[in-house]
Structure formats: C-alpha cells, structure tokens
C-alpha cells in the first residue's frame, strides 16, 4: 500500500510540474507574441513614415483647427502602440479561425497604411 501511495504522490507531483511548465511556456509565448506584435506594427509604421507629404502639403490652406505638425509624432506612436496591443489581445483568443480572419484584416490594413 505504501508503494501505491508513493507512486500516486510521484505521479501527482509530475502532473503538477507538467502543468506548471505549460503555464510558464504559455506565458512566455504570450510575451513573445506581444513583442512580435510591436515589431511588426512599428515596422509598417516606419515604412509609412519614409514618405513625407511633400511641399504640396505645406502649401495647402489648412483650417484653424488643424493640429500643429509636432503633435503627429506622439499621436501616431500612441496609435500604433495601441494597435499592437489590440492585435496581441486578438491573437491571445482561443478561436483560431476567427483570429486568423482578424489577423488577415489587420495585415491588409497595415499594408494599406504603409502604401
């Protein structure tokens, strides 16, 4: 009987260790996915930033409510950071079919923004 209790105890500890390893791996995968989301999102942001509006934009008559040029950098940075977190949150969902659709739409949107 002592042997079966010892076996059950060892089996229980082994299962706990396996579950703990899976949780750690899952957490690491999620953090890695967050880093990838930021890298991909800001890579497309950098591509889009290579193209400036040019002289024609400066010559336009803008309305009085037009924000100053210096504000665009911080606002676009915050926008793209929010987009990266949002796509990461979508990726963390369990329904892979819906996630695939959402990520496809997001990728298309990033390409169009960069163009």
N, C-alpha and C positions, 0 to 999 in steps of 0.2 A: 504494500500500500504506500509506503514511504517513497518508493521509486516512482509510482504513478503521480504522486503529488509533486515530486521534484520535476518530473517530466512536464506536467501541466504548468508548473511555475516557470520553467525554462521556455516553454512554448509561448506562454503569456508575455514574458519579457521580450522574446524575439519578435512577437507581433507588435508590441509597443514600440520597439526600436525601428521596425519597418515603417510603421505609421508615422513616427517622428521624422524619419528620413524623407518620407514622401511629402510631409508638410514643409520641411526645410527646402526640398527641391522645388516644390510648388511656389514657395515664397521667392526663391531665387529666380525662378523662371518669370514670375510676375515683375520683379525688379528689372531683370534683363529686358523684358518686353517694354517697360517704361523707358528705359534708356534708348532702345531701338526706335520707339515712337518719337522721342525728342530728336534723335539724329536724323531720321528720315524727314520729319516735318520741317526741321530747320535747314536741311539740305535743299529742299524745294524752296524754302523761303530765300535762301542765299542765291539760288538760281534766278528767282524772280527779281531779287534786288540788284542784279547785274544790269538790268535795263532801267535806265532813268527816263523820266518823261520827256526830257529834252527841252530845247529852247522854246518850242511852241507852247508848252505848258506855262512857262514863266510869262509869256506874253498874253495869256488869256486874262480877260477881266473876270475876277472872281468875286463872289458875293461877300458881303461883310462878315457873314457867319463862317467863312472858310477858315479852318484852323491853321495856325502857323506851321510852317514846314518842320520845325524842330519836334513837334508832337508826334509826327508819324512814326518815327523810330521806336519810341517806347510803346506806343499803342499797338503797332504791328507785332512787336516782340511779345507783348502780353497776349495778343490774339493767337499767335502761333503756339505759344506755350499752353494756352487753354485748349487749342485744337489737339495738341499732342496728348494731353491728359485725357481728353474726351475719347480719342481713338484707343488709348490704352484701356480705358474703362470698358469700351465696347469689346476689345479683344479678350478681356477677362471673363466675359459672359460665357456660359456653357453651351449655348445653342450654336454649334459651329456653322450650320447652314446660314442662319441669319447674320452671324458675324462675318462670314465670307462676303455676303452681299453688301453689308455696311462698309467693310474694308475696301471692296472694289469701288464703291461710290466715292469713298474718301480718296482713294488713289486717283481716280478720274478728276476729282475736284482739285487735288494738288497739282496735277499736270496742267489743268486749265489755268490755275492761278499763276503757275510759273511761266506760261506762254505769253 
